[in-house]
Amino acid sequence: MAFGGVMVDETGIITRFPGRSMLTGLLANALGWDQAEAAAHQTLQQRIRFAARLDRPGQPLVDFHTVDLGQPHLRAAAWTTRGVPEGRDGGPAKTGTHIRRRHYRSDARVTVALTLDPPDSHPTVDDLAEAVREPARPLFLGRKNCLPSAPLHAGLVDEPRLVDALARHAWACEPARRPRDLPACCPIDEFLADSRTVTVCDDRDWSNQVHTGQRVMFEGRLILGGAP
């Protein structure tokens, strides 16, 4: 998985938890929306409230790329998740050697509790759950080569707080090895043990296709089995 952070030059760094724009894109992809539907993406992003816990940190992985995009065989069309070819148009430079360092987490596991505010607008949480269970297109975790190893939908729960939903949701581990708490993040109107505020830049301007703005969230420890 690759939960993208603020990119520095050619280095695509990642964070431990997914961002709101990444969740927006994943859910929109599951719903079958086109990326050109900027207003729908923007509205969905603003409605999303989420908390996440890190069940398994995994191992860091760095993929080093060098490619000359001016080579004739790279000017051909590339296939996309929509099942149609897409050309290499729109970039600032179409020739020359490009260097990239892509960071990933291998064998990590993250559980996300997500709700929508307001809850009754379209799409609803039920709509999102159905879309994730049977997505309109293949889903990926941050980058197209990051395919999930299991179904993403873990169920619907009736809890007043996101952290309560995360705390009481079963963790995939034998009881004897189950930890007391796990690293987590949540909105600042909720609470985690040993929490600190962090500034995240995880929203996207979907009309201009750039990341923008800052938000504040809590990061801390989630006490398993009940409210922290």
N, C-alpha and C positions, 0 to 999 in steps of 0.2 A: 504494500500500500504506500501511497505517497500523498500525505496531507500537506499541500504546498504552503510555504511561508513566503516571506518577502524575498524575492529573487535578488541576488547580488551578482552583477556582471553575468558570467556564464554559469554560475552555480545556482542550481534549483534546490534550495534548502527545504526541509520539511519540518513539521511540528508533530507533537505527540498526539494531538487531537484534531479532528476534522474542523474545517472552518464553515461558516454559514453559507458562503458562496458555493463551496464544494457540495454541501448537502443539497443546496438549491439545484445545482446542475445534475446531480445524481437523480433526484426526484423528478425533475423535469424530463430527463431522459427516460425514466421509467414510465412517465405519463405519455411519452411520444411527442413531446413538444419540440418544435424547431427552435434553434438558437436565435433565429431572427425575431421570435416572439419576445422582444425585450421587455415590454410592459408586463407581461404575465410573469416572467422570471423575476422582475423587480418587485412586484407585489408579493409573490411567494416568499422571496428572501426576507422582506420586511416582516412577514407574519411568523417566520420560524423562530421558535425558542427551543433550545436544546441544552442538554447536559451530556457528558460522556465520561466513561471510566475506562482505564487502561487495564484490561484483564491480563494481557501478556505483552511485554515491551518489544519482544522480537529482537532481531539483530540488524544493525545498520548495514546498508549496502550502497555503494557508490558506483554508478555506471558512467564510464568516461567515453564520450563520443567525439570523434573527429570525422567530418564528412565534407567533401567538396560538392556543393549543390549544383555546380556548373557542369558536372559530368552528364553526358547525353542520356544515359539510362535513368538518371534521377529526375529528368525533366518530364518523364511520363507521369500519368495519373497514378495517384495512390488511393487505396481502398479505405473506406471509412466504416464506422459502425452502422451507418444507414444502408449499407449494401450497394452503394453506388460510387463510381470513381470520382475523385476530387483532385483537381490540379494543384500545383504548388504556386498559386498566385497570392498576392497581397502582402508578401514579406518585404522588408526594407531592402534586402539584398538577396538576389537569386543565384549569385555565383560566389566563388571563393570558399575557403575552408572555414567551416563553423566548428567551434569547440563548445561542448556542453558537459557539465558534470551533474548528473541526475542522482539525487539522493532518494533512498527508499527505506522502508522497514520490512524485513523479511520475517514471516512467521509470527507477526504480531496479531493481537486480537483486541478490538475496541467495541464496547457496547454503548449505543447512543439511545438516549430517551429524548423524543422529539414531540412537540405539540405546536399548534398553530393559534395565533391571536390576530384577529377574531377567529373563533372556532367554526362558525357556521357558513363562512364564505366558501366559494368554490376555488380550489379543491378542498375537501375536508380531510381530516386525519384518516377516516375510513377509505376515502379515495386513494390516498397515498399508500395505505397499507395494501390495498388490492393491487395497485400498480407495482409495488415492490415485490409482491408475491408472484405476479405474472407481468413482468415488464414488457413494454412495447419494443424495446431494443436491448441488446446486451449491456449490462451495467459494469462499471469499473470503479476502482477506489483511487481516485485522484488522477491517474494516467491510464491511457487505454490499454497498456500492457499489464495493468494490475487487476486481474480478474479475481473476484471473490471465490474462495474455496468452498463456500457453503451458502445456502439461501440467506439473504440478508434480513428478512422479516422475522423477528423473534416474538411477536405477539402484541396485542393491545392490552393495556392495563388502565384501571380507573384509580388514579392517584392525584391528589391536589398539587403535589410538587414533583418536579422532575427528579430531584435527588432521591425522593422516596421511592419512585419507580425503579431507579437504578439500584438503590440499596437492597430492595426486596426481590429483584429479579435474580433468578438462579445463575450461579457462576459455574462454568463448565470445568469442574475440578472435583476430585474425590473429597468428601468431607474432611478426611484426616489431613489433607494438604491445603485446605481452603484457608486463605489468609483472613485476618481480621479486618483489614482495610485495603483499599486500592487507590492509586493516583486518579484524580478526577478533575473535571472542570464543570462550572455551572454559571448561570446568570447571577448578577450581583444582588438580586432580590431573594436569592436562596442562600444556603449555608453549607460549608464543608469544614471538617476539622482541619486545624493548622492551615487555614486558607490565607492566601495573599491575592491582591489584585494584580491582574496582568492586562496590558493593552494589546489588543489583537487588531490586525488589519485584514479582516476576512470577508469584507463585503465587496461586491462587484457592481460597477456601473454597467449594466447589461446593454444599454444603448450604445455606449462607446467602447465596450469590451475592454475595460481597464479596472483594476482594483482601486478602491478609493475608501477614504474615511477610516476612523478608528472607533473601537468599542472597548469597554472594560468588562472583564469577566473575573470570576474567582477560579483559582487553582488550589487544590489541597488534597485531603485524604477523605475518601468516602467510606464510612463505617458500614460494613455489610450486615444484612439481616434486619435493619431498621433505620429510622431517621437518625442522622448524625447529631 
